[in-house]
Amino acid sequence: MSSDLSGMRAGGSDPRIDRLEVRVYTVPADELEADGTIAWDSTTMVLVRAHSGGVIGTGWTYGRRTSISCGSHSRRASNSGMDP
């Protein structure tokens, strides 16, 4: 396994986040789903691509649309150009 250190800043600190791409997708369920406490008819997924020092990392999560939408927008605004 090799490590790409091209995004490291002078002094050896972690690379900065240059840009975040956040995409939100809602996937409808074939039929109503339930777990005994709540029922839902779709699943919302968030896909995030973090750009840092020429390297791109990808992550994802899922949850309720309202919680994901609020969090995604605030993280995108506050983390761009910040240290991870």
C-alpha positions as CSV (number, residue, x, y, z in Angstrom):
1,M,0.0,0.0,0.0
2,S,1.4,3.4,-0.9
3,S,0.5,6.9,0.4
4,D,0.1,9.9,-1.8
5,L,1.5,12.9,0.1
6,S,1.3,15.4,-2.8
7,G,-1.5,17.3,-0.9
8,M,0.6,17.9,2.2
9,R,1.5,21.5,3.1
10,A,5.0,22.6,4.1
11,G,5.6,21.8,7.8
12,G,3.9,18.3,7.5
13,S,0.4,19.3,8.5
14,D,-2.7,17.8,7.0
15,P,-3.9,19.1,3.6
16,R,-6.7,21.7,3.4
17,I,-10.1,21.0,2.0
18,D,-10.2,22.9,-1.3
19,R,-13.8,22.1,-2.2
20,L,-16.7,19.9,-1.2
21,E,-19.3,18.6,-3.7
22,V,-22.5,17.6,-2.0
23,R,-25.2,15.8,-3.9
24,V,-28.5,14.7,-2.4
25,Y,-30.6,11.9,-4.0
26,T,-34.0,10.6,-3.0
27,V,-34.7,7.0,-4.0
28,P,-38.3,5.9,-3.9
29,A,-39.1,2.5,-2.2
30,D,-41.0,-0.1,-4.2
31,E,-43.6,-0.2,-1.4
32,L,-44.1,1.4,2.0
33,E,-41.4,0.3,4.5
34,A,-41.5,0.3,8.3
35,D,-39.4,-0.7,11.3
36,G,-42.1,-0.7,13.9
37,T,-41.5,2.9,15.0
38,I,-41.8,4.8,11.7
39,A,-42.8,4.2,8.1
40,W,-41.2,5.6,4.9
41,D,-41.7,5.5,1.2
42,S,-38.2,6.7,0.1
43,T,-34.6,6.8,1.2
44,T,-32.4,9.9,0.9
45,M,-28.7,9.5,0.2
46,V,-26.0,12.1,0.4
47,L,-22.8,11.7,-1.7
48,V,-19.9,13.9,-0.8
49,R,-16.6,14.4,-2.8
50,A,-13.9,16.3,-0.9
51,H,-11.1,17.8,-3.0
52,S,-7.8,18.4,-1.2
53,G,-4.4,19.0,-2.7
54,G,-5.2,17.3,-6.0
55,V,-6.7,14.3,-4.2
56,I,-10.5,13.5,-4.2
57,G,-12.1,11.5,-1.4
58,T,-15.7,10.1,-1.6
59,G,-18.1,9.4,1.2
60,W,-21.8,8.8,1.6
61,T,-24.6,8.5,4.2
62,Y,-28.3,8.2,4.3
63,G,-31.1,9.5,6.5
64,R,-34.1,11.8,6.5
65,R,-34.1,14.5,3.9
66,T,-34.6,17.4,6.3
67,S,-31.6,16.5,8.5
68,I,-29.4,15.8,5.6
69,S,-30.3,18.9,3.7
70,C,-29.6,21.3,6.6
71,G,-26.3,19.7,7.5
72,S,-25.0,19.4,4.0
73,H,-25.5,23.1,3.2
74,S,-23.9,24.3,6.4
75,R,-20.9,21.9,6.1
76,R,-20.3,22.9,2.5
77,A,-20.3,26.6,3.4
78,S,-18.1,26.3,6.5
79,N,-15.5,23.7,5.4
80,S,-14.4,25.0,2.0
81,G,-10.8,26.1,2.4
82,M,-10.6,25.0,6.0
83,D,-8.3,22.5,7.6
84,P,-10.0,19.1,7.9
